[in-house]
Amino acid sequence: MKNKLRNSWINFVNPFRGLLVIGSPGAGKSYFVIRHVITQHIKKGFTMFIYDFKFDDLTKIVYNTWLKHKKTAYKIKPQFFIINFDDLSRTNRCNPLDPASMFDITDAAESARTILMGLNREWIKRQGDFFVESPINFLTAIIWYLKKYRGGEFCTLPHVIEFMQLEYDKLFTLLRTEKEIEVLVNPFVSAYLRDAVEQLEGQIASAKISMARLSSPSLYYVLSGSDFTLDINDPDKPKIVCAGNNPQKIQTYGAVLSLYVNRLVKLVNKKGKMKSSLIFDEFPTIYLNNMDSLIATARSNKVSTCLGIQDASQLRKDYGRELADVIMNITGNIISGQVTGDTSKQLSERFGKIMQDRESLSINRNDTSISRSKQLESAVPASTISSLSSGEFVGMVADNPEEKIDLKTFHCEIMNDHEALANEESNYKAVPQVKPVQPAIVQRNYEQIKDDVQLIVIEEMERLLNDPASSHLIIKKG
């Protein structure tokens, strides 16, 4: 029954196998697909993290859906939190380097790698290089030092940024006192004592300069508080968290949000937790190390991932060809609007080939002949994918062993009830103010963090000077 219009559903039998939503700007990724993933998952009782690239487009949908279903869809009502660096009255505060969630030095190393790769995207393709790994080791040492100092009282990203700006004499003296990071610190101390200034600056300056870009009162205010923790799928304290970016400040905000996501994924991807949904609009604008392993392993821990991208080439530019190809190929469900070039060819190959009826007409002077045959051709040609209209999608869904799907590939137009959605949005409540924030409070917090770091230096230097067993650790040059 070809050329018939049928009402049907795109049924994600297994969202835990990952969903990739592709489409050029205007193809309808958010309006036709991602918004429905959000509303359906909240109705089904998922805890949730949403990366809202153009805050508060998705956050408004999340908040109003949560208001409507928070009492009926969950056994324990989830709390709603926002991370937003532009409007401090509409943000909660959260410390991504919460010492209680960092169990060993590898957590500090992953955090250091994520934040520096987010700030220096060209480093992603140079991992393993001496002048890439050295700044990561340096930042790892500082994070772990502050985690161990006084039980992590000052273990926040703003304190890390201020701490790494200290003079080398004081900085290396303090870092040498922590045995667990001695192996990380020794190469820097050795270079400093040998007066290998160029080598030392090459190792450290790139990290210091990159991190200094994050030194602002508003960022410090959000990053130094602890209104909530990132274990969103804790059965006793479920959460829905929206993190907002700003397209005009992608590089700065994206790096910080990458750190939030990295820490959150480590806490969420564990056994015995609630089912959770991680949704990333414009995914390439943040850097998430080991995204491929998250998709591969999260299924058994009931973690659903939804990635929105514009084109495979965009993913390759920001993540490198190898990781981009893995992410493209490892997701079980894929929905694509209009894309062109290599992406459309890649998708056409993924959807496979089917037997197509072919008819040829031959006319000569004596007679006319018609021949019919079957030929193996692309189920969805690249030319079709390149010319899809807004709201028209092709894709493939994944099933379960106990819930088989015979027809996994589709080519359809997603029919939104535009009038009903417009009416619904007209009744949306605005995302509320968390609490009023005075500029003086933000500035005072900024200055307090700087004072905290100076206090650490004074107390520790005094302790070392008064302890004969430790005085040899003090570095003095000049």
C-alpha positions as CSV (number, residue, x, y, z in Angstrom):
1,M,0.0,0.0,0.0
2,K,2.4,2.7,-1.2
3,N,1.6,6.5,-1.3
4,K,-0.9,6.2,1.6
5,L,-1.0,8.6,4.5
6,R,-0.9,6.7,7.8
7,N,-1.1,7.9,11.4
8,S,1.6,6.3,13.5
9,W,4.1,6.8,16.3
10,I,7.9,7.0,16.4
11,N,8.2,4.6,19.4
12,F,11.5,4.7,21.2
13,V,11.4,1.2,22.6
14,N,14.7,1.6,24.3
15,P,15.9,5.2,24.9
16,F,18.7,3.8,27.1
17,R,20.5,2.8,23.9
18,G,21.0,6.5,23.1
19,L,19.3,8.9,20.7
20,L,21.1,11.1,18.2
21,V,19.0,14.0,16.7
22,I,20.6,15.6,13.6
23,G,19.4,18.5,11.5
24,S,20.6,21.7,10.0
25,P,19.3,25.0,11.6
26,G,15.6,25.2,11.1
27,A,15.1,21.5,10.5
28,G,13.0,21.2,13.6
29,K,15.2,19.2,16.0
30,S,13.9,21.0,19.2
31,Y,10.4,21.7,18.2
32,F,9.5,18.3,16.7
33,V,11.7,15.9,18.6
34,I,13.6,17.1,21.7
35,R,10.7,18.9,23.3
36,H,8.7,15.6,23.1
37,V,11.6,13.6,24.6
38,I,11.5,16.0,27.6
39,T,7.8,15.9,28.2
40,Q,7.5,12.2,27.8
41,H,10.4,11.4,30.1
42,I,9.1,13.7,32.8
43,K,5.6,12.0,32.5
44,K,7.3,8.7,32.9
45,G,9.1,9.7,36.1
46,F,12.7,10.2,34.8
47,T,15.1,12.4,36.7
48,M,16.7,14.7,34.2
49,F,19.6,17.0,33.2
50,I,19.1,19.3,30.3
51,Y,21.8,21.3,28.6
52,D,19.9,24.3,27.3
53,F,22.1,26.0,24.7
54,K,19.8,29.0,24.2
55,F,18.6,29.5,27.7
56,D,15.7,29.5,28.6
57,D,14.0,27.9,25.5
58,L,14.1,24.3,26.8
59,T,14.1,25.2,30.5
60,K,10.7,26.8,30.2
61,I,9.3,23.6,28.7
62,V,11.0,21.5,31.4
63,Y,9.8,23.7,34.3
64,N,6.2,23.8,33.2
65,T,6.1,20.0,32.5
66,W,7.6,19.4,35.9
67,L,5.0,21.7,37.6
68,K,2.2,19.6,35.9
69,H,3.5,16.1,36.6
70,K,5.8,16.3,39.7
71,K,3.2,14.9,42.0
72,T,1.7,12.2,39.8
73,A,4.8,10.8,37.9
74,Y,7.2,10.4,40.9
75,K,7.1,8.5,44.2
76,I,9.2,11.3,45.7
77,K,8.7,14.7,44.2
78,P,11.9,15.8,42.4
79,Q,13.5,19.2,43.1
80,F,14.0,21.6,40.2
81,F,17.3,23.5,39.9
82,I,18.9,25.9,37.4
83,I,22.5,26.7,36.5
84,N,22.7,30.1,34.7
85,F,25.6,32.5,34.7
86,D,23.8,35.5,33.1
87,D,20.9,36.2,35.5
88,L,22.1,35.4,39.0
89,S,18.7,35.8,40.5
90,R,17.5,32.9,38.4
91,T,20.2,30.4,39.2
92,N,21.1,28.0,42.0
93,R,24.7,27.7,43.1
94,C,26.5,24.4,42.7
95,N,30.1,23.4,43.3
96,P,31.2,20.9,40.5
97,L,34.3,20.1,42.5
98,D,32.4,19.0,45.5
99,P,35.0,17.2,47.6
100,A,32.4,14.6,48.8
101,S,32.0,13.4,45.2
102,M,35.7,13.1,44.4
103,F,36.9,9.8,45.7
104,D,40.4,9.6,44.4
105,I,42.9,11.6,42.4
106,T,41.6,10.2,39.0
107,D,38.4,12.2,39.6
108,A,40.6,15.3,39.9
109,A,42.5,14.4,36.8
110,E,39.3,13.9,34.8
111,S,38.0,17.3,36.0
112,A,41.2,19.0,35.0
113,R,41.2,17.4,31.6
114,T,37.6,18.4,31.0
115,I,37.9,22.0,32.0
116,L,41.2,22.6,30.0
117,M,39.9,20.8,26.9
118,G,36.7,22.9,27.1
119,L,38.8,26.1,27.2
120,N,41.3,24.9,24.5
121,R,39.3,22.9,22.0
122,E,42.3,22.4,19.7
123,W,43.9,20.4,22.5
124,I,41.3,17.6,22.0
125,K,43.2,16.4,18.9
126,R,46.6,16.7,20.7
127,Q,46.0,14.6,23.7
128,G,49.2,12.9,24.8
129,D,51.3,15.8,23.7
130,F,53.8,17.0,26.4
131,F,52.6,20.6,26.4
132,V,48.9,19.4,26.7
133,E,49.4,16.8,29.4
134,S,51.7,19.0,31.6
135,P,49.0,21.7,32.2
136,I,46.5,18.9,33.0
137,N,48.9,17.4,35.6
138,F,49.5,20.8,37.1
139,L,45.8,21.6,37.4
140,T,45.1,18.0,38.8
141,A,47.7,18.7,41.5
142,I,46.0,21.9,42.6
143,I,42.5,20.4,42.7
144,W,43.7,17.4,44.7
145,Y,45.6,19.7,47.1
146,L,42.5,21.7,47.9
147,K,40.4,18.6,48.2
148,K,42.8,17.3,50.9
149,Y,43.4,20.6,52.7
150,R,41.0,21.0,55.7
151,G,38.8,18.2,54.3
152,G,38.0,20.1,51.1
153,E,36.7,23.3,52.7
154,F,38.2,25.4,49.9
155,C,37.8,22.8,47.1
156,T,36.0,24.9,44.5
157,L,36.9,25.9,40.9
158,P,37.2,29.7,41.9
159,H,39.7,28.7,44.7
160,V,41.6,26.6,42.2
161,I,41.8,29.5,39.7
162,E,43.1,31.9,42.4
163,F,45.5,29.3,43.9
164,M,47.2,28.7,40.5
165,Q,48.0,32.4,40.2
166,L,50.3,32.4,43.2
167,E,54.0,33.1,42.9
168,Y,56.0,29.9,42.1
169,D,57.9,29.9,45.4
170,K,54.7,29.8,47.5
171,L,52.8,27.6,45.1
172,F,55.3,24.8,44.8
173,T,56.1,24.9,48.5
174,L,52.5,24.3,49.4
175,L,52.0,21.6,46.7
176,R,55.0,19.7,47.9
177,T,53.4,19.2,51.3
178,E,50.8,16.8,49.9
179,K,52.4,13.3,49.3
180,E,49.7,12.1,46.9
181,I,50.6,14.7,44.3
182,E,54.3,14.6,44.7
183,V,54.9,12.7,41.5
184,L,52.8,15.3,39.6
185,V,54.6,18.3,41.1
186,N,58.2,17.2,41.0
187,P,58.8,17.9,37.2
188,F,57.6,21.5,37.7
189,V,59.7,22.0,40.9
190,S,62.7,20.6,39.2
191,A,62.3,22.9,36.2
192,Y,61.9,25.9,38.5
193,L,65.0,25.1,40.6
194,R,67.0,24.6,37.4
195,D,65.9,28.0,36.1
196,A,64.3,26.3,33.1
197,V,61.9,29.2,32.9
198,E,60.9,28.7,29.2
199,Q,60.1,25.1,29.8
200,L,58.1,25.9,33.0
201,E,56.1,28.7,31.4
202,G,55.4,26.4,28.5
203,Q,54.1,23.7,30.9
204,I,52.1,26.1,33.2
205,A,51.3,29.4,31.5
206,S,48.8,27.9,29.1
207,A,46.8,26.6,32.0
208,K,47.0,29.8,34.0
209,I,46.0,32.0,31.1
210,S,43.1,29.7,30.1
211,M,41.8,29.5,33.6
212,A,42.1,33.2,34.2
213,R,39.4,33.7,31.6
214,L,37.0,32.3,34.1
215,S,37.9,34.8,36.8
216,S,34.7,36.8,37.1
217,P,32.4,37.6,40.1
218,S,29.3,36.1,38.5
219,L,31.0,32.8,37.7
220,Y,32.7,32.7,41.1
221,Y,29.3,33.2,42.7
222,V,27.6,30.3,41.0
223,L,30.6,27.9,41.2
224,S,31.4,28.4,44.9
225,G,28.0,27.7,46.4
226,S,26.3,24.4,47.3
227,D,22.5,24.6,46.9
228,F,22.4,21.1,45.5
229,T,24.6,18.1,44.5
230,L,24.9,16.6,41.0
231,D,23.6,13.1,41.9
232,I,20.3,13.8,40.1
233,N,19.1,10.2,40.2
234,D,19.5,9.6,44.0
235,P,16.3,7.7,44.9
236,D,15.9,9.7,48.1
237,K,16.5,13.1,46.5
238,P,15.6,13.1,42.8
239,K,16.4,16.2,40.8
240,I,15.7,17.9,37.5
241,V,18.5,20.2,36.6
242,C,18.6,22.7,33.7
243,A,22.0,24.2,32.7
244,G,21.8,27.3,30.5
245,N,24.5,28.5,28.0
246,N,24.7,31.7,26.1
247,P,25.5,31.5,22.3
248,Q,27.5,34.8,22.7
249,K,29.7,33.3,25.4
250,I,30.1,29.7,24.2
251,Q,33.8,29.2,24.9
252,T,33.7,30.4,28.5
253,Y,30.4,29.1,29.7
254,G,30.8,25.9,27.6
255,A,34.0,24.9,29.5
256,V,32.4,25.4,32.9
257,L,29.2,23.5,31.9
258,S,31.4,20.7,30.5
259,L,32.9,20.3,34.0
260,Y,29.4,20.1,35.5
261,V,28.4,17.5,33.0
262,N,31.6,15.4,33.5
263,R,31.0,15.3,37.3
264,L,27.3,14.6,36.9
265,V,27.9,11.7,34.5
266,K,30.3,10.1,37.0
267,L,27.6,10.2,39.8
268,V,24.7,9.2,37.6
269,N,26.1,6.2,35.8
270,K,25.9,3.9,38.8
271,K,23.8,0.9,39.7
272,G,20.8,1.1,42.1
273,K,19.8,4.6,41.0
274,M,16.6,6.0,39.5
275,K,16.1,6.1,35.7
276,S,17.5,9.3,34.4
277,S,17.6,11.3,31.1
278,L,20.5,13.4,29.9
279,I,19.5,15.8,27.1
280,F,22.1,17.9,25.3
281,D,20.9,20.5,22.8
282,E,23.8,21.6,20.5
283,F,26.0,18.9,22.0
284,P,29.3,19.9,20.2
285,T,29.3,23.3,22.1
286,I,30.4,21.4,25.3
287,Y,33.2,18.9,25.8
288,L,32.4,15.6,27.5
289,N,35.3,13.2,27.7
290,N,34.4,9.5,27.3
291,M,31.0,10.3,25.9
292,D,31.2,7.1,23.9
293,S,31.7,5.0,27.0
294,L,28.7,6.7,28.7
295,I,26.4,5.7,25.8
296,A,27.9,2.2,25.8
297,T,27.6,1.5,29.5
298,A,24.7,3.7,30.7
299,R,22.0,1.4,29.3
300,S,22.4,-1.1,32.2
301,N,22.1,1.7,34.7
302,K,18.9,3.1,33.1
303,V,20.6,6.3,31.8
304,S,19.0,7.7,28.6
305,T,21.2,10.1,26.5
306,C,19.8,12.4,23.8
307,L,22.3,14.4,21.7
308,G,21.3,17.2,19.4
309,I,23.8,18.1,16.6
310,Q,23.6,20.0,13.4
311,D,25.9,17.9,11.3
312,A,28.5,15.2,11.7
313,S,31.2,17.6,10.4
314,Q,30.4,19.9,13.4
315,L,31.0,17.0,15.8
316,R,34.3,16.1,14.0
317,K,35.5,19.7,14.2
318,D,35.0,19.9,18.0
319,Y,35.7,16.3,19.1
320,G,38.1,15.0,16.5
321,R,37.3,12.5,13.7
322,E,37.8,9.3,15.8
323,L,35.6,10.2,18.7
324,A,33.0,11.8,16.5
325,D,32.7,8.7,14.4
326,V,32.3,6.5,17.5
327,I,29.5,8.8,18.9
328,M,27.7,8.7,15.5
329,N,27.9,5.0,15.2
330,I,27.3,3.9,18.8
331,T,23.8,5.5,19.3
332,G,21.1,3.0,18.8
333,N,18.3,5.5,17.8
334,I,18.8,8.2,15.2
335,I,16.4,10.8,13.9
336,S,17.6,13.1,11.1
337,G,16.1,16.1,9.5
338,Q,17.7,17.8,6.5
339,V,21.5,17.4,6.3
340,T,23.8,17.4,3.3
341,G,27.2,16.2,2.1
342,D,29.0,13.4,3.9
343,T,26.4,13.2,6.7
344,S,23.6,12.4,4.3
345,K,25.7,9.7,2.6
346,Q,26.7,8.2,6.0
347,L,23.1,8.1,7.1
348,S,21.9,6.6,3.8
349,E,24.4,3.8,4.2
350,R,23.3,3.3,7.8
351,F,19.7,2.9,6.8
352,G,20.7,0.1,4.4
353,K,19.3,-1.1,1.1
354,I,16.0,-2.6,0.0
355,M,14.7,-4.3,-3.1
356,Q,13.1,-1.6,-5.3
357,D,10.8,-2.3,-8.2
358,R,12.2,-1.0,-11.5
359,E,10.4,-0.6,-14.8
360,S,12.0,0.3,-18.1
361,L,10.2,1.2,-21.4
362,S,11.9,0.4,-24.7
363,I,10.3,1.8,-28.0
364,N,11.6,1.0,-31.5
365,R,10.2,1.1,-35.0
366,N,8.5,-2.3,-34.8
367,D,7.2,-2.6,-31.2
368,T,7.2,-1.3,-27.6
369,S,8.5,-3.4,-24.8
370,I,8.2,-3.0,-21.0
371,S,10.6,-4.8,-18.7
372,R,10.2,-5.0,-15.0
373,S,12.9,-6.0,-12.5
374,K,13.9,-5.7,-8.8
375,Q,17.0,-4.0,-7.8
376,L,18.8,-3.5,-4.5
377,E,19.0,0.3,-3.8
378,S,19.3,2.6,-0.8
379,A,16.2,2.6,1.4
380,V,16.6,6.4,1.9
381,P,18.9,7.9,-0.8
382,A,21.3,10.7,0.3
383,S,19.5,13.1,-2.1
384,T,16.2,12.5,-0.2
385,I,17.9,13.3,3.1
386,S,19.4,16.5,1.6
387,S,16.0,17.8,0.5
388,L,13.9,17.1,3.6
389,S,11.4,19.8,4.6
390,S,11.2,21.2,8.1
391,G,9.4,18.7,10.2
392,E,10.2,15.8,7.9
393,F,12.6,13.2,9.3
394,V,14.2,9.9,8.6
395,G,15.7,7.6,11.1
396,M,16.1,4.3,12.7
397,V,15.0,3.0,16.2
398,A,16.5,0.3,18.4
399,D,14.6,-2.5,20.1
400,N,14.9,-4.9,23.0
401,P,15.4,-8.7,22.9
402,E,11.9,-9.1,24.4
403,E,10.3,-6.3,22.3
404,K,11.2,-6.8,18.7
405,I,10.5,-4.2,16.0
406,D,10.3,-5.5,12.4
407,L,10.3,-2.1,10.7
408,K,13.1,0.0,12.4
409,T,13.7,2.5,9.6
410,F,11.3,5.3,8.9
411,H,10.8,8.3,6.6
412,C,7.9,10.5,7.8
413,E,6.7,14.0,8.6
414,I,6.2,14.5,12.3
415,M,2.8,16.2,12.9
416,N,2.8,18.6,15.8
417,D,-0.5,20.1,16.8
418,H,0.8,23.7,16.3
419,E,-2.4,25.3,17.7
420,A,-2.4,23.1,20.9
421,L,1.3,23.7,21.5
422,A,0.9,27.5,21.0
423,N,-2.0,27.5,23.5
424,E,0.1,25.4,25.9
425,E,3.1,27.8,25.7
426,S,0.8,30.9,26.1
427,N,-0.1,29.5,29.5
428,Y,3.5,28.7,30.5
429,K,4.7,30.2,33.8
430,A,8.0,32.0,33.5
431,V,11.0,30.3,35.1
432,P,10.9,31.7,38.6
433,Q,13.5,33.8,40.4
434,V,15.5,31.7,42.9
435,K,16.3,34.6,45.1
436,P,17.3,38.3,44.6
437,V,21.0,38.8,44.4
438,Q,22.7,42.2,45.1
439,P,25.8,43.0,43.2
440,A,27.5,43.8,46.5
441,I,27.0,40.2,47.6
442,V,28.5,38.8,44.4
443,Q,31.5,41.2,44.7
444,R,32.0,40.3,48.4
445,N,32.0,36.6,47.5
446,Y,34.6,37.3,44.8
447,E,36.9,39.1,47.2
448,Q,36.4,36.5,49.9
449,I,37.7,33.7,47.6
450,K,40.9,35.7,47.0
451,D,41.3,36.3,50.7
452,D,40.8,32.6,51.4
453,V,43.7,31.7,49.1
454,Q,46.0,34.2,50.8
455,L,44.9,32.8,54.2
456,I,45.9,29.3,53.1
457,V,49.3,30.6,52.1
458,I,49.9,32.4,55.4
459,E,48.8,29.6,57.6
460,E,50.7,26.9,55.7
461,M,53.9,28.9,55.4
462,E,53.8,29.7,59.1
463,R,53.2,26.0,59.9
464,L,56.2,24.9,57.8
465,L,58.5,27.5,59.3
466,N,57.6,26.4,62.8
467,D,58.0,22.7,62.0
468,P,61.7,21.6,61.7
469,A,60.6,18.3,60.0
470,S,58.9,20.2,57.2
471,S,61.0,23.4,56.8
472,H,63.0,21.7,54.0
473,L,60.0,21.8,51.8
474,I,60.1,25.6,51.6
475,I,61.4,26.9,48.3
476,K,63.4,30.2,48.3
477,K,64.9,31.6,45.2
478,G,66.5,34.9,44.6
